[in-house]
Amino acid sequence: MAKIEIDQDRCKGCGLCTISCPKALIKIGEEINRQGYFYVVWDADGQCTGCALCGEICPDVAIRVWRDRGESKT
């Protein structure tokens, strides 16, 4: 299983990653970051495949995807 790392302060809550995730593991959270945006959160118990579509589509480069080997995909 892969791990998603979200930089909460860079995220502007645009929601593009929520649409791109084939497993629907990412959603807009309920907390606000320092910039005043609702940032995204992900379901760590979900079955992330490590496809990195969320990281590739993020315009703010706020998402990194780590595969089991510990290598960053994005």
Contacts in CASP RR format, 6 or more apart in sequence:
PFRMAT RR
TARGET T0000
AUTHOR 0000-0000-0000
METHOD contacts of the structure
MODEL  1
MAKIEIDQDRCKGCGLCTISCPKALIKIGEEINRQGYFYVVWDADGQCTG
CALCGEICPDVAIRVWRDRGESKT
1 46 0 8 1.000
1 47 0 8 1.000
1 48 0 8 1.000
1 68 0 8 1.000
2 48 0 8 1.000
2 49 0 8 1.000
2 50 0 8 1.000
2 65 0 8 1.000
2 66 0 8 1.000
2 67 0 8 1.000
2 68 0 8 1.000
2 73 0 8 1.000
3 44 0 8 1.000
3 48 0 8 1.000
3 65 0 8 1.000
3 66 0 8 1.000
4 25 0 8 1.000
4 26 0 8 1.000
4 42 0 8 1.000
4 48 0 8 1.000
4 54 0 8 1.000
4 63 0 8 1.000
4 64 0 8 1.000
4 65 0 8 1.000
4 66 0 8 1.000
5 63 0 8 1.000
5 64 0 8 1.000
5 65 0 8 1.000
5 66 0 8 1.000
6 39 0 8 1.000
6 40 0 8 1.000
6 41 0 8 1.000
6 42 0 8 1.000
6 62 0 8 1.000
6 63 0 8 1.000
7 61 0 8 1.000
7 62 0 8 1.000
7 63 0 8 1.000
7 64 0 8 1.000
8 33 0 8 1.000
8 39 0 8 1.000
8 62 0 8 1.000
9 33 0 8 1.000
9 34 0 8 1.000
9 35 0 8 1.000
9 39 0 8 1.000
10 60 0 8 1.000
10 61 0 8 1.000
10 62 0 8 1.000
11 33 0 8 1.000
11 37 0 8 1.000
11 39 0 8 1.000
11 40 0 8 1.000
11 58 0 8 1.000
11 60 0 8 1.000
11 62 0 8 1.000
11 63 0 8 1.000
12 35 0 8 1.000
12 37 0 8 1.000
12 39 0 8 1.000
12 60 0 8 1.000
12 62 0 8 1.000
13 28 0 8 1.000
13 37 0 8 1.000
13 38 0 8 1.000
13 39 0 8 1.000
13 40 0 8 1.000
14 59 0 8 1.000
14 60 0 8 1.000
15 28 0 8 1.000
15 40 0 8 1.000
16 57 0 8 1.000
16 58 0 8 1.000
16 59 0 8 1.000
17 26 0 8 1.000
17 40 0 8 1.000
17 53 0 8 1.000
17 54 0 8 1.000
17 55 0 8 1.000
17 57 0 8 1.000
17 58 0 8 1.000
17 63 0 8 1.000
18 24 0 8 1.000
18 26 0 8 1.000
18 27 0 8 1.000
18 28 0 8 1.000
18 40 0 8 1.000
20 53 0 8 1.000
20 54 0 8 1.000
20 56 0 8 1.000
20 57 0 8 1.000
21 53 0 8 1.000
21 54 0 8 1.000
22 49 0 8 1.000
22 51 0 8 1.000
22 53 0 8 1.000
23 46 0 8 1.000
23 47 0 8 1.000
23 48 0 8 1.000
23 49 0 8 1.000
25 42 0 8 1.000
25 43 0 8 1.000
25 46 0 8 1.000
25 47 0 8 1.000
25 48 0 8 1.000
26 40 0 8 1.000
26 41 0 8 1.000
26 42 0 8 1.000
26 43 0 8 1.000
26 54 0 8 1.000
27 40 0 8 1.000
27 41 0 8 1.000
27 42 0 8 1.000
27 43 0 8 1.000
28 38 0 8 1.000
28 39 0 8 1.000
28 40 0 8 1.000
28 41 0 8 1.000
29 38 0 8 1.000
29 39 0 8 1.000
29 40 0 8 1.000
29 41 0 8 1.000
30 38 0 8 1.000
31 38 0 8 1.000
31 39 0 8 1.000
32 38 0 8 1.000
32 39 0 8 1.000
33 39 0 8 1.000
39 62 0 8 1.000
40 63 0 8 1.000
42 48 0 8 1.000
48 65 0 8 1.000
50 65 0 8 1.000
50 67 0 8 1.000
50 73 0 8 1.000
51 65 0 8 1.000
52 65 0 8 1.000
52 73 0 8 1.000
52 74 0 8 1.000
54 63 0 8 1.000
54 65 0 8 1.000
55 61 0 8 1.000
55 63 0 8 1.000
55 64 0 8 1.000
55 65 0 8 1.000
55 74 0 8 1.000
56 74 0 8 1.000
63 74 0 8 1.000
64 72 0 8 1.000
64 73 0 8 1.000
64 74 0 8 1.000
65 72 0 8 1.000
65 73 0 8 1.000
65 74 0 8 1.000
66 72 0 8 1.000
66 73 0 8 1.000
67 73 0 8 1.000
END
